[in-house]
Amino acid sequence: MQLHRNLLIGGKEIPAAAGQTTTDHNPWTGEPYATVAAAGPEDVRAAVGAADAAFAEWAALTPFARRKIFLDAADLMEQRGEQAVELMAAETGATRGWALFNVTVAANVLREAAAALTAPLGDVLTTQEPGGLSLAVREPLGVVAAFAPWNAPIILGTRAVVAPLAAGNTVVAKVSEDAPLACGMFVADVLRDAGLPDGVLNVITNDKQDAAAIAETLIADARVRAVNFTGSTGVGRIIGTLAAQHLKPAVLELGGKNSVIVLQDADLDHAVNAAAFAAFMNSGQICMCADRILVHASLADEFTRRFTVKIAELPTGDPGLPTTVIGPLVDEAAAQRVAGLVEDAVGKGARVLTGGAAPEGALHPATVLTDVPEDASLHQTEAFGPLVAIRAFANDDEAVALADDTEYGLSCGILTENGTHGLKVARRIRTGIVHVNDQSVADEPQAPFGGFAASGYGRFGGRWGIESFSNIRWLTLSTEQPHYPF
């Protein structure tokens, strides 16, 4: 029997007011996997109302009571790993390893949120007033609109809601149409079963054709105080514009055009393995994946030979097989988009080292290019698929210039056996994240995560995530009566 889930509003699962549903497809088989309720604007308003009604009680709940919910949820998340594997394979074509990684990181996101609940709530300030006490106090905002994507659905579905919740806000989550169960209902079920009160987290699912109207209704609602969006830069520009029009703060975690730089003092075996992981983990569908591998000219030929052999042998196909590395993309349109980038680059002079064949349904082969010209779309466009380009550089200055030749600024990996050299280069790279002697894909919930420029603004992780969804107030107490001039 096909799965079906309704909207989650005020702790109850209810159908859309108009009775509409939409179908969730399996990208590997092409068959329908589930149906979900397709919300309309009236459902959005109902969800915001439920979150608004639950806010005061949730914000007043003791930090230790909230901490227990998050810690219990983390344990439940790990216990439901096999359910996550099934959901992510069926909705996004994810491999088993990627799904279990999602579960592990999401559980730790919950634990980090629990730890942050008793972090300092503000600062004691100096003041010029005799007998005065001056404080900067952090308080919750109210209702937060959270948008969660499909590519790392359990990590990003959890991250979309947990930092706002830990700060004392309530949330309406509008989840991806491509993974509504994994990034929405699975996360909500875990939190509800851990004791999250009704109305604190509400989940909206919708048909793709209604996405714009749903987002506009949610952000425009006067009861919504902040916006949390993770997704593509194109959609992020729209979300950021809508939030600005309504004078609402937003945290935007968007795309990347990331590089892995192989310096002349790198270990080649390590570099090949690290770059392969960076480029092809989750078939390249991670915002931190490497689109560019920049290799010092002295190593370029040997690195390229070894790397090409490794990529050509990556197990490809059914995401249900435990050995699969390259599974299907999220849908056939995504595979065709990647194929279009390859065709354009090759037509303008790029060479295919491995892969490059036409996709089969949603499955695109792992592809390595070289000699990609600057007028090719791939030079500036995020690949977001199993596609990477190799380019040689002569010196550090050229490596930095090539890595920074993009509107994005998310992540970078610098491979070297000389930490001093690596750190020196890292300090010159314009990204929000840089890893020395490691590749570009990493996520730790206690670290400040995010980029700048076209990769967005704001930070997740640890106290930075809590602060992103808090209001800072100036509060004073006079212990003696002030004197006034009149």
C-alpha positions as CSV (number, residue, x, y, z in Angstrom):
1,M,0.0,0.0,0.0
2,Q,1.3,3.5,-1.0
3,L,2.3,5.7,1.9
4,H,0.3,8.9,2.6
5,R,1.0,11.7,5.1
6,N,-1.1,14.8,5.9
7,L,-0.1,18.2,7.1
8,L,1.0,18.5,10.7
9,I,-0.7,21.5,12.3
10,G,-1.2,22.0,16.0
11,G,-0.1,18.5,16.8
12,K,-2.7,16.9,14.5
13,E,-2.3,15.4,11.1
14,I,-4.9,16.9,8.9
15,P,-5.6,16.9,5.1
16,A,-5.2,20.1,3.1
17,A,-8.3,22.4,3.4
18,A,-8.9,22.0,-0.3
19,G,-8.5,18.2,-0.2
20,Q,-5.5,18.3,-2.6
21,T,-2.6,15.8,-2.6
22,T,0.6,15.5,-4.5
23,T,2.7,12.5,-5.5
24,D,6.3,11.8,-4.3
25,H,8.2,9.7,-6.9
26,N,11.2,7.3,-6.5
27,P,14.0,8.6,-8.8
28,W,15.5,5.2,-9.3
29,T,12.3,3.3,-10.4
30,G,10.3,6.3,-11.6
31,E,7.3,4.9,-9.7
32,P,5.2,6.8,-7.2
33,Y,6.4,6.2,-3.6
34,A,4.0,8.2,-1.5
35,T,1.4,10.9,-1.6
36,V,1.3,13.9,0.7
37,A,-1.3,16.6,1.4
38,A,-0.8,19.6,-0.9
39,A,-1.3,22.7,1.2
40,G,-2.8,26.0,0.1
41,P,-2.5,29.5,1.6
42,E,-5.3,28.8,4.1
43,D,-3.3,25.8,5.5
44,V,-0.2,28.0,5.9
45,R,-2.2,30.5,7.9
46,A,-3.6,27.8,10.1
47,A,-0.1,26.4,10.7
48,V,1.2,29.9,11.6
49,G,-1.7,30.3,14.0
50,A,-0.9,27.0,15.7
51,A,2.8,28.0,16.1
52,D,1.8,31.4,17.4
53,A,-0.6,29.9,19.9
54,A,2.1,27.5,21.2
55,F,4.9,30.1,21.4
56,A,4.4,31.6,24.9
57,E,4.2,28.2,26.7
58,W,7.2,26.8,24.7
59,A,9.3,29.9,25.3
60,A,8.6,29.7,29.1
61,L,9.5,26.0,29.3
62,T,12.6,25.4,31.5
63,P,15.9,24.8,29.6
64,F,16.2,21.4,31.3
65,A,12.8,20.3,30.1
66,R,13.6,21.4,26.5
67,R,17.0,19.7,26.8
68,K,15.5,16.4,27.6
69,I,13.3,16.5,24.5
70,F,16.3,17.1,22.3
71,L,18.4,14.4,23.9
72,D,15.6,11.9,23.7
73,A,15.0,12.9,20.1
74,A,18.7,12.3,19.3
75,D,18.5,8.7,20.7
76,L,15.2,8.1,18.7
77,M,16.8,9.4,15.5
78,E,19.7,6.9,15.8
79,Q,17.3,4.0,16.6
80,R,15.4,4.8,13.3
81,G,18.4,4.6,11.0
82,E,16.9,1.8,8.9
83,Q,13.7,3.8,8.3
84,A,15.9,6.8,7.2
85,V,17.7,4.5,4.8
86,E,14.5,3.4,3.2
87,L,13.0,6.9,3.0
88,M,16.0,8.6,1.5
89,A,16.6,5.9,-1.1
90,A,12.9,6.0,-2.1
91,E,12.7,9.8,-2.2
92,T,16.1,11.0,-3.4
93,G,18.0,8.0,-4.6
94,A,20.4,8.2,-1.7
95,T,22.9,5.4,-0.9
96,R,22.8,3.6,2.4
97,G,26.0,5.2,3.6
98,W,24.8,8.7,2.9
99,A,21.5,8.1,4.7
100,L,23.2,6.7,7.8
101,F,25.6,9.7,7.8
102,N,22.5,11.9,7.7
103,V,21.1,10.2,10.8
104,T,24.4,10.5,12.7
105,V,24.9,14.2,12.0
106,A,21.2,15.0,12.7
107,A,21.4,13.2,16.0
108,N,24.4,15.3,16.9
109,V,22.7,18.5,15.8
110,L,20.0,17.6,18.3
111,R,22.6,17.0,21.1
112,E,24.4,20.2,20.3
113,A,21.1,22.1,20.6
114,A,20.5,20.4,23.9
115,A,23.9,21.6,25.1
116,A,23.4,25.1,23.9
117,L,20.2,25.5,26.0
118,T,22.1,26.5,29.1
119,A,24.7,28.6,27.3
120,P,24.9,32.2,28.6
121,L,21.8,34.2,27.6
122,G,23.6,37.6,27.2
123,D,26.2,39.9,28.6
124,V,26.7,42.3,31.4
125,L,27.6,45.7,29.9
126,T,29.5,48.6,31.3
127,T,27.4,51.7,32.0
128,Q,28.0,55.3,32.9
129,E,25.0,55.5,35.2
130,P,25.8,55.4,38.9
131,G,24.4,52.3,40.5
132,G,23.2,51.0,37.2
133,L,23.1,47.5,35.8
134,S,23.2,47.2,32.0
135,L,22.4,43.9,30.3
136,A,22.3,42.5,26.7
137,V,19.7,39.8,26.9
138,R,18.9,37.1,24.3
139,E,15.2,36.2,23.8
140,P,13.3,34.2,21.3
141,L,11.7,35.9,18.3
142,G,8.4,34.1,18.0
143,V,7.3,32.1,14.9
144,V,10.1,31.1,12.5
145,A,9.4,30.1,8.9
146,A,11.8,27.2,8.0
147,F,12.5,25.9,4.5
148,A,14.2,22.5,4.3
149,P,15.8,21.0,1.1
150,W,15.9,17.4,-0.2
151,N,19.6,16.7,-0.8
152,A,20.6,16.0,2.8
153,P,17.0,15.7,4.0
154,I,17.5,14.5,7.5
155,I,20.5,16.7,8.4
156,L,19.0,19.8,6.8
157,G,15.4,19.0,7.9
158,T,16.7,18.8,11.5
159,R,18.9,21.8,11.2
160,A,16.0,23.9,9.7
161,V,14.0,23.5,12.9
162,V,16.2,22.7,15.8
163,A,18.2,25.9,16.2
164,P,15.0,28.0,16.2
165,L,13.4,25.6,18.6
166,A,16.3,25.6,20.9
167,A,16.3,29.4,21.0
168,G,12.7,29.2,22.3
169,N,10.8,29.9,19.0
170,T,8.1,27.9,17.4
171,V,8.4,26.8,13.8
172,V,6.4,26.3,10.6
173,A,8.5,24.1,8.3
174,K,7.8,24.2,4.6
175,V,9.7,21.1,3.4
176,S,11.0,20.1,0.0
177,E,8.5,18.7,-2.5
178,D,11.2,16.1,-3.5
179,A,11.6,14.7,0.0
180,P,8.6,15.6,2.1
181,L,8.8,12.5,4.3
182,A,12.5,12.4,5.0
183,C,13.1,16.1,5.6
184,G,9.7,16.9,7.1
185,M,7.6,14.1,8.6
186,F,10.5,11.9,9.7
187,V,12.1,14.7,11.7
188,A,8.7,15.8,13.1
189,D,7.8,12.3,14.2
190,V,11.1,11.9,16.1
191,L,10.6,15.2,17.9
192,R,6.9,14.5,18.7
193,D,7.7,11.1,20.0
194,A,10.4,12.7,22.2
195,G,7.8,14.9,23.8
196,L,7.8,18.1,21.7
197,P,4.4,19.8,22.6
198,D,1.7,20.2,20.1
199,G,2.0,23.3,17.8
200,V,5.6,23.9,18.5
201,L,6.6,22.4,15.2
202,N,4.2,22.4,12.3
203,V,4.9,20.9,8.8
204,I,3.6,22.0,5.5
205,T,3.8,19.9,2.3
206,N,2.7,21.2,-1.0
207,D,2.6,20.6,-4.8
208,K,5.6,22.0,-6.7
209,Q,3.4,24.4,-8.7
210,D,2.2,26.0,-5.5
211,A,5.6,26.5,-4.0
212,A,5.9,30.2,-4.7
213,A,2.4,31.0,-3.3
214,I,3.1,28.9,-0.2
215,A,6.4,30.7,0.5
216,E,5.0,34.1,-0.1
217,T,2.0,33.5,2.2
218,L,4.3,32.1,5.0
219,I,6.9,34.9,4.9
220,A,4.2,37.6,4.6
221,D,2.3,36.5,7.6
222,A,2.7,39.2,10.3
223,R,3.0,36.5,13.0
224,V,6.2,35.1,11.4
225,R,9.2,36.9,12.8
226,A,12.2,35.3,11.0
227,V,13.1,33.1,8.0
228,N,15.4,30.2,7.8
229,F,16.2,28.9,4.3
230,T,18.6,26.3,3.0
231,G,18.5,25.6,-0.8
232,S,19.7,26.9,-4.1
233,T,21.0,30.4,-4.6
234,G,18.3,31.1,-7.2
235,V,15.5,30.4,-4.8
236,G,17.4,31.9,-1.9
237,R,17.5,35.3,-3.7
238,I,13.7,35.2,-3.9
239,I,13.3,34.1,-0.3
240,G,15.8,36.8,0.9
241,T,13.9,39.5,-1.1
242,L,10.6,38.5,0.3
243,A,12.0,38.5,3.9
244,A,13.5,42.0,3.3
245,Q,10.3,43.3,1.9
246,H,8.6,42.4,5.2
247,L,11.6,43.5,7.3
248,K,12.2,40.0,8.7
249,P,15.7,38.7,9.4
250,A,16.7,35.7,7.4
251,V,19.4,33.1,7.5
252,L,20.3,31.8,4.0
253,E,22.5,28.8,3.4
254,L,22.8,28.6,-0.4
255,G,24.9,27.0,-3.1
256,G,28.6,26.8,-3.7
257,K,31.2,26.6,-6.4
258,N,33.8,24.9,-4.2
259,S,37.4,24.0,-4.9
260,V,39.8,21.4,-3.6
261,I,43.4,22.7,-4.0
262,V,46.2,20.1,-4.2
263,L,49.4,21.9,-3.3
264,Q,52.8,20.7,-4.4
265,D,53.5,19.3,-1.0
266,A,50.4,17.1,-0.9
267,D,50.4,13.3,-0.5
268,L,49.0,12.1,-3.8
269,D,47.2,9.0,-2.6
270,H,45.4,11.1,0.1
271,A,44.7,13.8,-2.4
272,V,43.1,11.5,-4.9
273,N,40.8,9.9,-2.2
274,A,39.9,13.2,-0.7
275,A,39.1,14.8,-4.0
276,A,37.0,11.9,-5.1
277,F,34.9,12.1,-1.9
278,A,34.5,15.8,-2.2
279,A,33.3,15.7,-5.8
280,F,31.1,12.5,-5.8
281,M,29.7,12.0,-2.3
282,N,25.9,11.8,-2.7
283,S,26.5,11.9,-6.5
284,G,27.8,15.5,-6.1
285,Q,24.5,16.7,-4.6
286,I,25.8,18.6,-1.6
287,C,26.3,22.3,-1.4
288,M,29.9,21.7,-0.2
289,C,30.9,19.3,-3.0
290,A,33.9,20.2,-5.1
291,D,33.2,21.4,-8.6
292,R,36.9,22.2,-9.2
293,I,40.0,20.3,-8.4
294,L,43.0,22.6,-8.7
295,V,46.3,20.8,-8.8
296,H,49.9,22.1,-8.7
297,A,51.5,21.7,-12.2
298,S,54.2,19.4,-10.8
299,L,51.6,16.9,-9.7
300,A,48.9,17.5,-12.3
301,D,49.7,14.6,-14.7
302,E,50.0,11.9,-12.1
303,F,47.1,13.2,-10.0
304,T,44.9,13.3,-13.1
305,R,45.8,9.8,-14.1
306,R,45.2,8.3,-10.7
307,F,42.0,10.3,-10.1
308,T,40.5,9.3,-13.5
309,V,41.1,5.6,-12.9
310,K,39.5,5.8,-9.4
311,I,36.4,7.7,-10.7
312,A,35.9,5.4,-13.6
313,E,35.7,2.4,-11.2
314,L,33.1,3.9,-8.8
315,P,30.2,1.5,-8.3
316,T,27.2,3.0,-10.0
317,G,23.5,2.3,-10.1
318,D,20.9,0.9,-7.6
319,P,21.1,3.0,-4.4
320,G,19.7,0.0,-2.5
321,L,23.0,-1.9,-3.0
322,P,25.4,-1.3,-0.1
323,T,28.4,-0.9,-2.5
324,T,26.8,1.9,-4.7
325,V,28.6,5.2,-4.7
326,I,27.0,6.9,-7.6
327,G,23.2,6.6,-7.4
328,P,20.5,8.4,-9.3
329,L,20.0,12.1,-9.0
330,V,16.9,13.5,-7.5
331,D,15.0,13.3,-10.8
332,E,15.5,13.0,-14.5
333,A,15.5,16.8,-15.0
334,A,18.5,17.0,-12.7
335,A,20.4,14.4,-14.7
336,Q,19.6,16.3,-17.9
337,R,20.8,19.6,-16.4
338,V,24.2,18.0,-15.6
339,A,24.3,16.5,-19.1
340,G,23.7,19.9,-20.5
341,L,26.6,21.3,-18.6
342,V,28.9,18.6,-20.0
343,E,27.7,19.0,-23.5
344,D,28.2,22.8,-23.4
345,A,31.7,22.5,-21.9
346,V,32.8,19.9,-24.4
347,G,31.3,21.9,-27.3
348,K,33.5,24.8,-26.2
349,G,36.7,22.8,-26.0
350,A,36.7,20.8,-22.7
351,R,37.9,17.2,-22.7
352,V,36.2,14.2,-21.1
353,L,38.6,12.1,-19.0
354,T,35.9,9.6,-17.9
355,G,32.1,9.5,-18.0
356,G,30.3,12.0,-20.1
357,A,27.8,9.6,-21.5
358,A,24.1,10.5,-21.7
359,P,22.1,9.8,-18.5
360,E,19.8,6.9,-18.1
361,G,16.7,8.2,-16.5
362,A,17.9,10.0,-13.3
363,L,21.3,8.2,-13.4
364,H,24.2,10.4,-14.7
365,P,27.7,8.8,-14.9
366,A,30.5,10.1,-12.7
367,T,32.2,12.6,-15.1
368,V,35.6,14.2,-15.0
369,L,36.5,17.0,-17.4
370,T,39.6,19.1,-18.0
371,D,40.4,22.1,-20.2
372,V,37.1,23.7,-19.3
373,P,37.1,27.2,-20.9
374,E,35.9,30.3,-19.1
375,D,33.0,30.8,-21.5
376,A,31.6,27.4,-20.6
377,S,28.5,27.4,-18.3
378,L,30.3,25.0,-15.9
379,H,33.0,27.5,-15.2
380,Q,30.6,29.6,-13.1
381,T,27.5,27.4,-12.6
382,E,27.2,25.0,-9.6
383,A,27.3,21.5,-11.0
384,F,25.3,19.9,-8.2
385,G,25.8,16.5,-9.7
386,P,28.5,13.9,-10.4
387,L,30.7,16.2,-12.4
388,V,34.0,17.8,-11.7
389,A,36.7,19.7,-13.6
390,I,40.5,19.4,-13.1
391,R,42.8,22.4,-13.7
392,A,46.5,22.9,-13.1
393,F,48.0,25.9,-11.4
394,A,51.6,27.2,-11.3
395,N,51.8,28.8,-7.9
396,D,49.8,29.8,-4.8
397,D,48.7,33.1,-6.3
398,E,47.2,31.4,-9.3
399,A,45.5,28.8,-7.1
400,V,43.8,31.4,-4.9
401,A,42.7,33.4,-7.9
402,L,41.2,30.4,-9.6
403,A,39.4,29.3,-6.4
404,D,38.0,32.8,-5.8
405,D,36.9,33.2,-9.4
406,T,33.2,32.7,-8.6
407,E,30.3,34.6,-7.1
408,Y,30.0,31.9,-4.4
409,G,31.9,31.6,-1.1
410,L,31.0,28.5,0.8
411,S,33.7,25.9,1.3
412,C,37.2,24.9,0.2
413,G,39.6,22.1,0.8
414,I,43.4,22.5,0.7
415,L,45.5,19.3,0.5
416,T,49.1,19.5,1.8
417,E,51.4,17.8,4.2
418,N,52.8,21.2,5.3
419,G,50.2,22.7,7.7
420,T,51.9,26.1,7.7
421,H,51.8,26.3,3.9
422,G,48.2,25.2,3.9
423,L,47.1,27.6,6.5
424,K,48.8,30.5,4.7
425,V,46.8,29.7,1.6
426,A,43.6,29.1,3.5
427,R,43.7,32.6,5.0
428,R,43.6,34.0,1.5
429,I,40.5,32.0,0.3
430,R,37.2,33.9,0.4
431,T,34.9,31.2,1.7
432,G,33.0,30.8,5.0
433,I,34.6,27.4,5.5
434,V,38.1,26.1,4.8
435,H,39.7,22.8,5.6
436,V,43.5,22.3,5.5
437,N,44.7,18.8,4.6
438,D,41.1,17.8,4.1
439,Q,38.5,18.2,1.4
440,S,35.5,20.6,1.1
441,V,32.6,18.5,2.5
442,A,32.3,18.5,6.3
443,D,29.6,19.3,8.9
444,E,30.0,19.4,12.6
445,P,27.0,20.8,14.6
446,Q,29.2,22.8,17.1
447,A,31.0,24.8,14.3
448,P,29.8,28.0,12.6
449,F,28.5,26.8,9.3
450,G,27.7,29.0,6.4
451,G,29.1,31.1,3.5
452,F,28.9,34.6,2.1
453,A,28.3,36.4,-1.2
454,A,26.0,34.1,-3.4
455,S,26.4,31.3,-0.8
456,G,24.2,33.2,1.6
457,Y,24.5,34.8,5.0
458,G,24.1,33.9,8.7
459,R,25.5,30.9,10.5
460,F,24.3,27.6,11.9
461,G,25.9,25.6,14.6
462,G,26.5,25.9,18.3
463,R,25.9,29.3,19.9
464,W,25.9,30.9,16.4
465,G,22.8,29.0,15.4
466,I,21.0,30.1,18.6
467,E,22.0,33.7,18.1
468,S,20.7,33.7,14.5
469,F,17.2,33.1,15.8
470,S,17.3,35.3,18.8
471,N,16.5,38.9,19.6
472,I,19.1,40.8,21.6
473,R,17.5,43.4,24.0
474,W,19.2,46.1,26.0
475,L,17.9,45.9,29.6
476,T,18.9,48.2,32.5
477,L,18.2,48.3,36.2
478,S,18.9,51.4,38.2
479,T,19.6,50.7,41.9
480,E,19.4,54.4,42.7
481,Q,17.1,57.1,41.4
482,P,18.7,58.8,38.4
483,H,18.9,62.6,38.3
484,Y,17.2,64.5,35.5
485,P,17.9,68.0,34.2
486,F,14.2,69.1,34.4
